[in-house]
Amino acid sequence: MGRIAETFARLKKQGRKALVPFVTAGDPDMKTTETLLHSLVENGADVIELGIPFSDPMADGPTIQAASERALAGGVTLGAILQLVSRVRQHTSTPIVLMGYFNPVLRYGIDAFAEDAAAAGVDGLLLVDLPPEEAGEIHGALRRRQINLITLLAPTSPPERRRQLAAAGEGYLYYVSMTGVTGTQHVDPQAIAADVAELRRESRVPVAVGFGITSPSDAEAVAAFADAVVVGSALVKIIAEYGKSPELPERVAEFIAALRQAVDRAA
């Protein structure tokens, strides 16, 4: 059993839901990202999604796009991100999922990436622009290294496709709470609760909900019916606001701790 499965099994036994924060690697710089990753763990993150900066994102709104631009301007590479994961892995068993787009992985080399990611301690990969029908090669390479290929599922997915994705899911399913890009709309828990409940019945892995979760109250509402809550743009906004200020780690810690308490209240 991998770290992702172990984490969700432990939380289920405890009657708790998972908190999954997202940060962009290298925003504002790699040293700060490393500090923040440790802070996320210390303040209650169960799984970390670490964004791979990309110049042409299709699912990310202005907040995460800007974070990618800052990271790329600082010279962040996929190789440097894997080195970062390797350093962080020496101090924590918290699952780390890389999230991004297919081009950087393809350029790195699919088999080389899978090998190096496994050696670094990566637990999962989520590629926003790679449909399952075209993921055969990378899926095989990851599976041989016990790395989960995380699947995205949209509210507009037809019922048959939902069932197919739910049956094939690894690690967890990432349910996108709305149409559109990240950080531009506000989640409506009542509008998606029934869909997520149905998906949880169909899926053999836990269901995480992301996009539009901006506050502890949002997190609490979504945790009432989902297995995990993903918070990205709201956290990235804090990083953008404070940048390299000495106050940044404290502000991030406060926000994550508040989310943790909110998610636990819903359990």
Secondary structure, DSSP 8 states (H G I E B T S, - for coil): --HHHHHHHHHHHHT--EEEEEEETTSS-HHHHHHHHHHHHHTT-SSEEEE---SS-SS--HHHHHHHHHHHHTT--HHHHHHHHHHHHTT----EEEEE-HHHHHHH-HHHHHHHHHHHT--EEEETT--GGG-HHHHHHHHHTT-EE-EEE-TTS-HHHHHHHHHH--S-EEEE-SSS-TTSS---HHHHHHHHHHHHHH-SS-EEEESS--SHHHHHHHHTTSSEEEE-HHHHHHHHHHTT-TTHHHHHHHHHHHHHHHHHHH-
